[in-house]
Amino acid sequence: MELKVGDSYKCPEGHKAIIVWVSEDKKLIAVKCHRKHLSKVKKVADDTKPALPYRRRNTKERKIYVNNMVFLIKI
């Protein structure tokens, strides 16, 4: 099956994605998914709890999601 730019393909999480790049040797493709994907987890200050001694703050994790993420997939 010949994969071309603009064809539909599944992203690693199983959503419908669009092929945006195909390598010259046809072994790698890049797909762009329009759904939300977890990009990273970031530690932020938790202001709901009182501050610890010496100006240290409690932290909590915040998940950051990104739309239109591009994945490289080996075929």
C-alpha positions in Angstrom: 0.0 0.0 0.0 1.4 3.3 -1.1 1.1 6.1 1.6 0.8 9.6 0.3 0.6 13.1 2.0 -3.1 13.8 2.8 -4.1 10.2 3.3 -5.8 9.1 6.6 -3.8 7.1 9.1 -4.2 6.3 12.8 -2.1 8.2 15.4 -0.4 6.2 18.2 -3.5 6.6 20.4 -5.9 5.4 17.8 -7.4 8.6 16.5 -7.9 9.5 12.9 -4.9 11.5 11.7 -3.6 13.0 8.4 -0.3 12.1 6.9 1.8 15.3 6.5 5.2 13.9 5.5 6.6 10.7 4.0 10.4 10.0 4.0 12.2 9.3 0.8 12.8 5.6 1.7 9.1 5.2 2.7 10.1 3.9 6.2 9.0 7.0 8.3 5.8 9.1 8.2 4.6 12.1 10.1 0.9 12.2 11.0 -0.9 15.2 12.4 -3.8 14.5 14.8 -6.4 17.1 15.5 -7.4 15.6 18.9 -6.0 16.6 22.3 -2.9 14.7 23.4 -0.9 14.9 26.7 2.2 17.0 25.9 4.0 17.2 29.3 3.4 17.3 33.1 4.6 20.5 34.7 5.0 21.2 38.5 3.4 24.4 39.6 3.0 26.1 43.0 0.0 25.0 45.0 -1.4 28.1 46.6 -4.3 26.3 48.2 -1.9 25.0 51.0 0.1 27.2 53.4 3.7 27.9 52.5 6.4 25.8 54.0 9.3 27.3 56.0 12.1 29.1 54.2 9.7 30.3 51.4 9.3 26.8 49.9 6.0 26.2 48.3 4.0 23.0 48.0 3.8 21.9 44.4 1.2 20.0 42.3 1.4 18.5 38.9 -0.5 20.1 36.0 -1.1 18.2 32.8 -0.6 20.2 29.6 -2.6 19.0 26.5 -1.8 20.1 22.9 -4.0 20.1 19.8 -2.7 19.3 16.4 0.3 17.2 17.6 2.6 15.7 15.0 3.9 12.1 15.5 6.7 10.4 13.7 5.8 6.8 13.0 8.1 4.0 11.7 6.5 1.7 9.2 
